[in-house]
Amino acid sequence: MALAAKILLVIASIGLIIVVLLQSGKSAGLSGAIGGGAEQLVGKQKARGMDALLGKLTVVFAVAFMIFAILLGYFLKTGA
């Protein structure tokens, strides 16, 4: 069970890192570089929708990360 929690924690960690890096910041980081070319093709409404989706995915991955970290700590403490 601890192995499954470790694997899911790694997946949640990588997903969280990727989603955070894709979000646009004050300097319009990586998302600005990628979305800039796409914005010319599909318009600005699509870029706002992408930022909203990335925001929701950030919350999902952050909650998953916290849950799996707590579960892994519990499994390692109990020896399961």
Secondary structure, DSSP 8 states (H G I E B T S, - for coil): -HHHHHHHHHHHHHHHHHHHHHS--TT--HHHHHHHHHHHHH-HHHHHHHHHHHHHHHHHHHHHHHHHHHHHHHHHHHT-
